[in-house]
Amino acid sequence: MERKLEIRTSSSRIGEGDEEMEPCTPTGQYYSSSSLSVCILAVLEWEVPVDDDSQIKSLLQDVFLPINPRFSSILVTGKSGEKNWKKAAVKLEDHIKVPVFEQGLSVECHDEYFQEYLSEIAMERLNKSRPLWEIHIFKYPTSNGAATTVFKLHHALGDGYSLMGALFSCLQKADNPSLSLFFPSIRSDNHMNKKKSVLELLSVFKNTVTDFTWSLFKSNVLEDHVSPIRSGKEGVEFRPVSISTITFSLNQVKEIKAKLGGVIFLQSC
């Protein structure tokens, strides 16, 4: 079956650029170097079809962009080589991508096309002349949802925790759309909270020192052993990437943990 693909964009424009500058963090500069470009892909699956792009544009304009000024900024390089964030005009048509495939295909074909499309956009570099994010709207039903939205966010914008928090803040509760999405917290008395906070702070400090020392030691002396998740082959970072989706049960996660000798971290929000 011949595959046909075209990209349709949506039109809108927000704001005007100015000369406000904000220094880029060392981590952001590292992730946006000429030899490295790291992005985060966040996949949101819909229970209902997404036929109207205006809802997405309204979400981006009124909720997503105001969350963080970096979402409407570009990276510029100074005379000394330092990088800064500079406010810029945002053209939504440059950031909203809608892939178009043949009509009348099966859900299984849509699953295959979506995985291929996800792998393709994962390999593409973001255009640094505009804010470093994109949203891809896959309007075809898959086995996981009636439609799928993919946020592609450059890692220079922030770490995974802060970026996922920003995306979750855009969502609303299904039973009460006037409320933002939140996760229940574990309640305890004030004394226990203070004791837990001190212990967590000490644990974070200990883990930071341990991880930093161990990273230096491994990067200069040791090398990771070959495992099912590390081939050890030279130049593996330059090979094509293929993204697949799989769901594990808790028992399977425990089995993987035992075989790899890893540790499972569970965190309550």
C-alpha positions as CSV (number, residue, x, y, z in Angstrom):
1,M,0.0,0.0,0.0
2,E,1.4,3.3,-1.0
3,R,1.8,5.8,1.7
4,K,1.0,9.5,1.1
5,L,1.9,12.2,3.6
6,E,1.5,15.9,3.6
7,I,1.7,18.4,6.4
8,R,-1.1,21.0,6.9
9,T,-0.6,24.0,9.1
10,S,-3.0,26.3,10.9
11,S,-2.8,30.1,10.8
12,S,-2.5,32.5,13.8
13,R,0.0,35.1,15.1
14,I,0.7,36.1,18.7
15,G,2.6,39.1,20.0
16,E,5.6,41.0,18.8
17,G,9.3,40.4,19.8
18,D,11.2,42.8,22.0
19,E,14.8,43.0,23.2
20,E,14.3,41.4,26.6
21,M,17.0,38.9,27.2
22,E,17.4,36.1,29.8
23,P,20.6,34.0,30.2
24,C,20.4,30.4,29.1
25,T,21.3,27.9,31.8
26,P,24.5,25.8,31.3
27,T,22.3,22.7,30.9
28,G,20.2,24.5,28.2
29,Q,23.4,25.5,26.4
30,Y,24.7,22.0,26.5
31,Y,21.4,20.5,25.1
32,S,21.3,23.1,22.3
33,S,24.9,22.7,21.1
34,S,25.7,22.1,17.4
35,S,26.6,18.5,18.2
36,L,23.6,17.7,20.4
37,S,19.9,18.3,20.1
38,V,17.7,16.7,22.7
39,C,13.9,16.9,22.7
40,I,11.1,15.6,24.8
41,L,8.0,14.0,23.1
42,A,4.8,14.1,25.2
43,V,2.0,12.0,23.7
44,L,-1.6,12.9,24.7
45,E,-4.3,10.4,23.6
46,W,-7.9,11.7,23.1
47,E,-11.1,9.7,23.8
48,V,-13.0,11.9,21.3
49,P,-12.0,13.0,17.7
50,V,-10.1,16.3,17.3
51,D,-11.8,17.9,14.2
52,D,-11.5,21.6,15.1
53,D,-8.0,23.1,15.4
54,S,-9.4,26.3,17.0
55,Q,-9.6,24.5,20.3
56,I,-5.9,23.6,20.2
57,K,-4.9,27.1,19.1
58,S,-7.0,28.6,21.9
59,L,-5.2,26.3,24.4
60,L,-1.8,27.3,23.1
61,Q,-2.5,31.0,23.0
62,D,-4.4,31.4,26.4
63,V,-2.8,28.7,28.5
64,F,0.4,27.2,27.1
65,L,2.3,30.3,26.1
66,P,1.7,32.3,29.3
67,I,3.1,29.4,31.4
68,N,6.7,30.0,30.6
69,P,8.3,33.0,28.7
70,R,10.7,30.5,27.1
71,F,7.8,29.1,25.0
72,S,7.7,32.5,23.2
73,S,11.5,33.1,23.1
74,I,14.4,32.0,20.8
75,L,18.0,31.2,21.6
76,V,20.5,33.8,20.4
77,T,24.3,33.7,20.7
78,G,26.2,36.7,22.0
79,K,29.6,38.0,20.8
80,S,31.4,35.9,23.4
81,G,29.6,32.8,22.5
82,E,27.1,32.9,25.4
83,K,23.5,32.0,24.7
84,N,20.4,34.0,25.9
85,W,16.7,33.7,25.6
86,K,15.2,36.6,23.5
87,K,11.5,37.3,23.3
88,A,10.1,36.7,19.8
89,A,6.8,36.8,18.0
90,V,5.0,33.4,17.9
91,K,3.4,32.2,14.6
92,L,1.2,29.3,15.5
93,E,1.3,28.1,11.9
94,D,5.0,27.4,12.4
95,H,4.3,25.2,15.4
96,I,1.1,23.3,14.7
97,K,1.6,20.3,12.4
98,V,-1.3,18.1,11.1
99,P,-0.2,15.1,9.1
100,V,-2.6,13.9,6.4
101,F,-2.8,10.3,5.2
102,E,-5.0,8.3,2.9
103,Q,-8.6,7.9,3.9
104,G,-10.3,4.7,4.8
105,L,-7.4,3.0,6.4
106,S,-7.7,0.5,9.3
107,V,-6.9,1.2,12.9
108,E,-3.9,-1.1,12.5
109,C,-2.6,1.0,9.6
110,H,-3.0,4.1,11.7
111,D,-1.1,2.5,14.5
112,E,1.8,1.7,12.2
113,Y,1.8,5.2,10.5
114,F,1.7,6.9,13.9
115,Q,4.7,5.0,15.2
116,E,6.6,5.8,11.9
117,Y,5.6,9.4,12.2
118,L,6.7,9.6,15.8
119,S,10.1,8.2,14.9
120,E,10.4,10.7,12.0
121,I,9.7,13.8,14.1
122,A,12.0,12.5,16.9
123,M,14.9,12.6,14.5
124,E,14.2,16.1,13.1
125,R,15.9,19.1,14.6
126,L,13.7,22.0,15.6
127,N,14.2,25.3,13.8
128,K,16.2,27.6,16.1
129,S,15.0,30.7,14.4
130,R,11.7,30.3,16.2
131,P,10.6,29.1,19.7
132,L,11.8,25.5,20.3
133,W,8.5,23.6,20.4
134,E,6.0,22.0,18.1
135,I,2.6,20.3,18.5
136,H,1.6,17.5,16.1
137,I,-2.1,16.6,15.8
138,F,-2.7,13.1,14.6
139,K,-6.4,13.1,13.8
140,Y,-6.7,9.4,12.9
141,P,-8.1,6.8,15.4
142,T,-5.5,4.4,16.8
143,S,-5.9,1.4,19.1
144,N,-5.2,3.8,22.0
145,G,-7.5,6.7,21.2
146,A,-9.7,8.5,18.8
147,A,-6.9,11.1,18.1
148,T,-3.4,11.8,19.4
149,T,-1.6,15.0,20.2
150,V,2.2,15.1,20.4
151,F,4.1,17.9,22.1
152,K,7.7,18.2,20.9
153,L,9.7,20.3,23.4
154,H,13.4,21.1,23.2
155,H,15.2,20.0,26.4
156,A,16.8,23.5,26.6
157,L,13.4,24.8,27.6
158,G,13.6,22.9,30.9
159,D,14.0,19.5,32.5
160,G,11.4,16.7,32.1
161,Y,9.8,17.4,35.4
162,S,9.1,21.1,34.8
163,L,8.0,20.6,31.2
164,M,5.5,17.8,32.2
165,G,4.2,20.0,35.0
166,A,3.7,22.8,32.4
167,L,1.7,20.4,30.2
168,F,-0.4,19.1,33.0
169,S,-1.3,22.6,34.1
170,C,-2.9,23.1,30.6
171,L,-5.3,20.2,31.3
172,Q,-8.7,20.3,33.1
173,K,-10.6,17.8,35.1
174,A,-13.1,15.8,33.1
175,D,-15.8,15.9,35.8
176,N,-15.3,19.7,36.4
177,P,-13.6,21.6,33.5
178,S,-13.4,24.7,35.6
179,L,-10.7,23.0,37.7
180,S,-7.2,22.3,36.6
181,L,-5.9,18.7,36.6
182,F,-4.2,17.8,39.9
183,F,-3.2,14.6,41.6
184,P,-4.2,13.7,45.2
185,S,-1.5,14.1,47.8
186,I,-0.9,11.9,50.9
187,R,-2.2,13.6,54.0
188,S,-0.3,13.6,57.3
189,D,0.1,15.8,60.3
190,N,2.4,18.8,60.4
191,H,5.0,17.1,62.7
192,M,5.3,14.2,60.3
193,N,5.4,16.6,57.3
194,K,8.3,18.5,58.8
195,K,10.2,15.3,59.7
196,K,9.6,13.9,56.3
197,S,10.8,17.2,54.7
198,V,14.1,17.1,56.6
199,L,14.7,13.4,55.7
200,E,13.9,14.1,52.1
201,L,16.3,17.1,52.0
202,L,19.1,15.0,53.5
203,S,18.3,12.2,51.1
204,V,18.4,14.5,48.1
205,F,21.8,15.9,49.3
206,K,23.2,12.4,49.8
207,N,21.9,11.2,46.4
208,T,23.2,14.3,44.6
209,V,26.7,13.9,46.0
210,T,26.7,10.2,45.4
211,D,25.4,10.5,41.8
212,F,27.8,13.3,40.9
213,T,30.8,11.4,42.3
214,W,29.8,8.2,40.7
215,S,29.2,9.9,37.3
216,L,32.7,11.4,37.4
217,F,34.2,8.1,38.2
218,K,32.3,6.2,35.5
219,S,33.0,8.9,32.8
220,N,36.8,8.8,33.5
221,V,37.6,5.3,34.8
222,L,34.7,2.8,34.3
223,E,32.4,1.9,31.4
224,D,28.8,0.7,31.5
225,H,28.6,-3.1,30.9
226,V,26.7,-4.4,27.9
227,S,23.1,-5.1,28.7
228,P,19.7,-5.5,27.0
229,I,19.4,-1.6,27.1
230,R,23.0,-0.9,26.1
231,S,24.6,-2.5,23.1
232,G,28.1,-1.1,23.6
233,K,28.5,-0.7,19.8
234,E,30.5,2.3,18.5
235,G,28.5,5.0,16.8
236,V,25.1,3.8,18.0
237,E,24.1,7.4,18.7
238,F,24.2,8.1,14.9
239,R,21.9,5.3,13.9
240,P,18.2,5.9,13.0
241,V,15.7,5.9,15.9
242,S,12.5,3.9,15.9
243,I,10.0,4.6,18.7
244,S,7.6,1.9,19.8
245,T,4.9,1.8,22.5
246,I,4.4,-1.1,24.9
247,T,2.5,-1.4,28.2
248,F,4.0,-3.4,31.1
249,S,2.2,-4.9,34.0
250,L,3.6,-4.4,37.5
251,N,4.7,-8.1,37.6
252,Q,6.6,-7.6,34.3
253,V,8.3,-4.5,35.6
254,K,9.4,-6.5,38.6
255,E,10.7,-9.3,36.3
256,I,12.6,-6.7,34.2
257,K,14.0,-5.2,37.4
258,A,15.3,-8.5,38.5
259,K,17.0,-9.4,35.2
260,L,18.6,-5.9,34.8
261,G,19.5,-5.6,38.5
262,G,17.8,-2.2,38.6
263,V,15.8,-0.3,41.1
264,I,12.1,0.8,40.9
265,F,11.3,4.3,42.2
266,L,7.7,5.1,43.0
267,Q,6.7,8.7,43.8
268,S,3.4,10.0,45.0
269,C,2.2,13.5,43.8
